[in-house]
Amino acid sequence: MGALYSYFYPEASSENAVTEDPSELMTSSERNNATASTNAPALAQSVAMSGSDITGTTVHSYADYSPEVDEVDKRNINVRCNGKNMQVDMFPDEKIIVLLREACQFYQKKEACMKMVYNGDVLDVNKTIREAQLRAGSSVNLIRAC
């Protein structure tokens, strides 16, 4: 039959090194301090029961962290220049300057000489797509403004 190994009486072998339990090496006072630190939740509950104020505890729900669909999805924006149409997909938090750069690169125009117009208003390049109220499918005109 095979050899029987016992948990209580380990055999010394080159394969299995026997290590001592760290709690056996501690004195009784060290052991009491270690168990006191592991009982931190019970200690916190006793402090809460005593009526003292615990600050900084806020409860968040999943809805606090979930972004809206509009914030995640890209918006398809149509850019028109000289009778040609171009479609650009942009995130709502991207700036108008990014849209202007992509359009100028596509139409081979200089950025410094071009402006974007939406509903008769010149768009500020420092605003975001959301701040300019550009929706999915909006048409923007790229015009020369030197």
C-alpha positions in Angstrom: 0.0 0.0 0.0 0.9 3.6 -0.3 2.4 5.8 2.4 0.0 7.6 4.8 0.7 11.2 5.5 -0.7 12.9 8.6 -1.3 16.6 9.1 -0.3 16.4 12.7 2.9 14.4 12.2 4.7 15.8 9.2 7.5 13.8 7.7 10.7 15.6 6.9 11.6 15.3 3.2 13.5 17.3 0.7 10.4 18.0 -1.3 8.2 19.4 1.4 9.7 22.0 3.6 7.9 22.4 7.0 7.3 26.0 8.1 6.2 27.1 11.4 2.9 29.0 12.0 3.7 32.7 12.7 1.1 32.8 15.5 3.1 30.2 17.4 6.1 32.5 17.5 4.1 35.4 19.0 3.7 36.1 22.6 0.2 36.2 24.1 0.1 40.0 24.2 1.2 40.2 20.5 -1.5 37.7 19.6 -4.2 39.9 21.4 -3.0 43.0 19.5 -3.3 41.1 16.2 -6.8 40.0 16.9 -7.8 43.5 17.9 -6.7 44.9 14.6 -8.6 42.2 12.7 -11.8 43.2 14.5 -11.8 46.7 13.0 -15.4 46.3 11.5 -16.7 45.4 14.9 -14.9 48.4 16.4 -16.3 50.7 13.7 -19.8 49.4 14.5 -19.3 50.1 18.2 -18.1 53.6 17.5 -21.2 54.2 15.3 -23.5 52.9 18.1 -21.9 55.3 20.6 -23.2 58.2 18.6 -20.0 59.8 17.4 -20.0 61.3 13.9 -18.3 59.4 11.1 -17.7 61.7 8.2 -16.8 60.9 4.6 -19.3 58.0 4.2 -21.4 58.5 1.1 -23.4 55.9 -0.7 -23.4 56.0 -4.5 -25.7 54.2 -6.8 -24.9 52.7 -10.2 -26.8 55.6 -11.8 -24.2 58.1 -10.5 -21.5 56.5 -12.7 -23.4 55.4 -15.8 -23.0 57.9 -18.6 -25.9 59.0 -20.8 -26.1 57.5 -24.3 -25.5 60.9 -25.8 -22.2 61.2 -24.0 -20.8 57.9 -25.2 -22.0 57.7 -28.8 -20.3 59.7 -31.6 -22.5 62.1 -33.5 -22.5 62.1 -37.3 -21.9 65.7 -38.5 -22.2 66.7 -42.1 -19.7 69.4 -43.3 -20.4 71.2 -46.6 -17.9 73.2 -48.6 -17.9 74.2 -52.3 -20.8 71.8 -53.1 -19.0 68.8 -51.6 -20.2 66.9 -48.6 -18.2 65.2 -45.9 -19.4 63.2 -42.9 -17.4 63.3 -39.6 -18.2 61.2 -36.5 -17.4 63.2 -33.3 -17.8 62.7 -29.6 -19.9 65.4 -27.8 -17.0 66.5 -25.6 -14.6 67.2 -28.6 -14.0 70.8 -29.5 -15.1 72.5 -32.7 -11.4 73.0 -33.6 -11.0 69.3 -34.1 -13.9 69.3 -36.5 -12.4 72.3 -38.3 -9.0 70.6 -38.6 -10.5 67.4 -40.1 -12.7 69.3 -42.5 -9.8 71.6 -43.6 -7.6 68.5 -44.1 -10.2 66.8 -46.2 -10.9 69.9 -48.4 -7.2 70.8 -48.5 -7.8 74.3 -47.0 -5.8 76.4 -44.5 -7.3 76.4 -41.0 -6.5 80.0 -40.3 -8.6 81.2 -43.3 -11.7 79.0 -42.6 -14.7 79.3 -40.2 -17.6 77.0 -39.5 -21.2 78.2 -39.7 -24.2 76.4 -38.2 -27.7 77.9 -38.4 -26.4 81.3 -39.5 -24.0 81.6 -36.5 -20.2 81.3 -36.6 -19.1 78.5 -34.3 -16.6 79.3 -31.6 -13.6 76.9 -32.0 -13.1 76.7 -28.2 -16.6 75.3 -27.6 -17.4 71.6 -27.5 -19.8 69.9 -29.9 -22.4 69.7 -27.0 -22.0 73.4 -26.1 -22.5 74.4 -29.8 -25.7 72.2 -29.7 -24.8 70.2 -32.7 -26.9 67.1 -32.9 -26.4 63.9 -34.9 -27.1 64.6 -38.5 -26.4 68.4 -38.2 -25.1 70.2 -41.3 -22.2 72.7 -40.8 -20.9 74.9 -43.6 -17.2 75.5 -44.0 -16.6 79.0 -45.3 -13.6 81.2 -46.1 -13.3 84.0 -43.6 -10.0 85.9 -44.3 
